[in-house]
């Protein structure tokens, strides 16, 4: 919650924009904390379905027998039983973002999860997950599109925040 509150000046500095959030509670709460409670929500912007790993902590997975599988999952090369594949996830996220880009004029602020940001970078910048690191909560990644042309994306900022990144996310 403190990371979201520290993001408020950055959000204000972005100027006028439309806002959409993942429909999950954590992102809706974050949207509220940064002044956008009641914004549009979209289930396509949810974090990746983890299947059999749902509810497990990252530290638990890394400390156990699943460490190599976790690293392969993070790179987009492994799918836990019952989980969503990286390709399906990337397509779902891209579909949601393209929809909201074309839904109205002006800039768009998406309040989303780490994996969604990495999937968007893969979908629009061809930056695969193996070549990006997780983002810190309460930071911004800015993709610039020329109009509504989703193939024109350029990366303007990654992990932009009011404080140093959380180095623990790179495990």
C-alpha positions as CSV (number, residue, x, y, z in Angstrom):
1,X,0.0,0.0,0.0
2,X,2.9,2.3,0.8
3,X,4.4,1.7,-2.7
4,X,1.1,2.6,-4.3
5,X,0.9,5.8,-2.2
6,X,4.4,6.8,-3.3
7,X,3.3,6.3,-6.9
8,X,0.7,9.1,-6.6
9,X,3.0,11.9,-7.7
10,X,4.2,9.9,-10.7
11,X,0.6,9.2,-11.7
12,X,-0.3,12.9,-11.4
13,X,2.7,13.8,-13.5
14,X,1.5,11.7,-16.3
15,X,-1.2,14.2,-17.2
16,X,-4.7,13.3,-18.4
17,X,-5.5,9.7,-19.1
18,X,-8.1,7.0,-19.0
19,X,-7.7,4.2,-16.5
20,X,-8.4,0.5,-16.6
21,X,-7.4,-2.1,-14.0
22,X,-7.2,-5.9,-13.7
23,X,-10.4,-7.1,-12.0
24,X,-8.5,-8.7,-9.1
25,X,-8.7,-7.1,-5.7
26,X,-5.1,-6.1,-5.3
27,X,-5.0,-4.0,-8.5
28,X,-8.5,-2.5,-7.9
29,X,-7.3,-1.4,-4.4
30,X,-4.1,0.0,-5.9
31,X,-6.2,2.0,-8.4
32,X,-8.2,3.3,-5.5
33,X,-5.1,4.3,-3.6
34,X,-3.8,6.3,-6.5
35,X,-7.0,8.1,-7.0
36,X,-8.9,6.0,-9.5
37,X,-11.4,4.0,-7.5
38,X,-14.3,2.9,-9.7
39,X,-12.2,2.8,-12.9
40,X,-13.0,0.2,-15.6
41,X,-11.8,-3.3,-14.9
42,X,-10.9,-6.1,-17.4
43,X,-10.3,-9.7,-16.6
44,X,-7.9,-10.0,-19.6
45,X,-5.5,-7.9,-17.5
46,X,-5.3,-10.5,-14.7
47,X,-2.1,-12.0,-13.7
48,X,-1.2,-15.4,-15.2
49,X,-3.1,-18.4,-13.9
50,X,-0.6,-20.5,-12.0
51,X,-2.5,-23.8,-11.9
52,X,-1.0,-26.2,-9.4
53,X,1.3,-23.4,-8.1
54,X,-1.6,-21.1,-7.1
55,X,-1.2,-20.1,-3.5
56,X,2.4,-21.1,-3.2
57,X,4.9,-18.5,-2.2
58,X,7.8,-17.8,-4.6
59,X,10.3,-18.4,-1.8
60,X,8.8,-21.9,-1.2
61,X,9.0,-22.8,-4.8
62,X,12.6,-21.6,-5.1
63,X,13.7,-23.4,-1.9
64,X,12.2,-26.7,-3.0
65,X,12.5,-29.2,-5.9
66,X,10.7,-26.8,-8.3
67,X,13.5,-24.2,-8.5
68,X,14.6,-25.0,-12.0
69,X,11.0,-25.3,-13.1
70,X,10.2,-21.8,-11.6
71,X,13.1,-20.2,-13.5
72,X,11.9,-21.9,-16.7
73,X,8.3,-20.7,-15.9
74,X,9.6,-17.1,-15.4
75,X,11.3,-17.3,-18.8
76,X,8.1,-18.6,-20.4
77,X,9.4,-22.1,-21.1
78,X,7.5,-24.1,-18.4
79,X,3.8,-24.4,-17.6
80,X,2.9,-25.9,-14.1
81,X,0.0,-28.4,-14.3
82,X,-3.3,-26.7,-14.9
83,X,-1.6,-23.3,-15.5
84,X,-2.0,-20.9,-18.4
85,X,0.8,-21.1,-21.0
86,X,2.9,-18.0,-21.7
87,X,1.6,-17.7,-25.2
88,X,-2.1,-17.8,-24.1
89,X,-1.3,-15.3,-21.4
90,X,0.5,-12.9,-23.7
91,X,-2.3,-13.1,-26.3
92,X,-5.0,-12.5,-23.6
93,X,-3.1,-9.4,-22.2
94,X,-2.5,-8.0,-25.7
95,X,-6.2,-8.4,-26.6
96,X,-7.2,-6.5,-23.5
97,X,-4.7,-3.7,-24.1
98,X,-5.6,-3.3,-27.8
99,X,-9.3,-3.2,-26.8
100,X,-8.7,-0.3,-24.4
101,X,-6.3,1.5,-26.7
102,X,-9.1,1.6,-29.3
103,X,-11.9,2.3,-26.9
104,X,-11.4,6.0,-26.6
105,X,-9.1,8.9,-27.2
106,X,-6.0,9.8,-25.2
107,X,-3.5,8.0,-23.0
108,X,-4.3,4.9,-21.1
109,X,-3.1,3.9,-17.6
110,X,-3.4,0.2,-16.9
111,X,-3.1,-0.8,-13.2
112,X,-1.9,-4.3,-13.6
113,X,0.4,-7.1,-12.3
114,X,4.1,-7.8,-12.9
115,X,3.4,-10.6,-15.3
116,X,1.0,-8.5,-17.3
117,X,3.6,-5.9,-17.9
118,X,6.1,-8.5,-19.0
119,X,3.5,-10.0,-21.3
120,X,2.7,-6.6,-22.8
121,X,6.4,-6.0,-23.4
122,X,6.6,-9.3,-25.2
123,X,3.5,-8.7,-27.2
124,X,4.2,-5.1,-28.3
125,X,8.0,-4.9,-28.2
126,X,9.0,-8.5,-28.9
127,X,10.9,-8.5,-25.5
128,X,10.5,-12.2,-24.3
129,X,10.1,-12.9,-20.6
130,X,13.6,-14.5,-20.5
131,X,15.0,-11.1,-21.4
132,X,13.2,-8.9,-18.9
133,X,13.2,-8.9,-15.1
134,X,10.1,-8.5,-12.8
135,X,8.9,-5.0,-12.1
136,X,8.7,-3.5,-8.6
137,X,5.2,-2.9,-7.2
138,X,4.2,0.7,-7.3
139,X,6.2,1.6,-10.4
140,X,5.4,2.5,-14.0
141,X,6.3,0.9,-17.3
142,X,5.4,3.3,-20.2
143,X,4.8,2.1,-23.7
144,X,4.2,4.8,-26.3
145,X,1.9,4.0,-29.2
146,X,1.5,6.1,-32.3
147,X,-2.3,6.6,-32.2
148,X,-4.1,3.3,-31.9
149,X,-1.5,1.4,-33.9
150,X,-0.4,-1.3,-31.5
151,X,2.5,-2.3,-33.7
152,X,4.1,1.1,-33.2
153,X,5.0,0.6,-29.5
154,X,8.1,2.0,-28.0
155,X,9.4,1.6,-24.5
156,X,9.7,4.9,-22.7
157,X,10.2,3.7,-19.1
158,X,10.5,0.4,-17.2
159,X,10.2,0.1,-13.5
160,X,9.9,3.9,-13.1
161,X,9.3,4.7,-9.4
162,X,9.9,7.1,-6.6
163,X,12.3,4.8,-4.9
164,X,14.9,2.1,-5.5
165,X,13.6,-1.1,-7.1
166,X,13.1,-4.1,-4.8
167,X,16.1,-6.2,-5.6
168,X,14.3,-9.3,-4.1
169,X,12.1,-9.7,-7.2
170,X,15.1,-10.8,-9.3
171,X,15.5,-14.1,-7.5
